[in-house]
Amino acid sequence: MQKKVTLSFDERTYEKFRKFCNEHAIMLSKKLELEMEKIMSPKGGKNE
C-alpha cells in the first residue's frame, strides 16, 4: 500500500536530486524509498 506524504527540502538540493533521478531513469519517490530502506537495514546503509 502506498502512502502519500508532504516533505520539505532545500530547493537547490531538491532540484539536484530530481535531475539525478531523471538522468538515472528512476522515479524520485522510488529512490527516496530505496534509500530509506537502506538506512534502516541492519547495516544502516554502511558498507561494512
BELBELRA-V387896 format. One record per backbone hydrogen bond with DSSP energy under -1.0 kcal/mol. NH is the residue of the N-H (numbers start at 0). CO is the residue of the C=O. If there is no record, write none. Layout:
NH;CO
NH;CO
This chain:
13;9
14;10
15;11
16;12
17;13
18;14
19;15
20;16
21;17
22;18
23;19
24;21
25;20
30;26
31;27
32;28
33;29
34;30
35;31
36;32
37;33
38;34
39;35
43;40
45;42
47;45
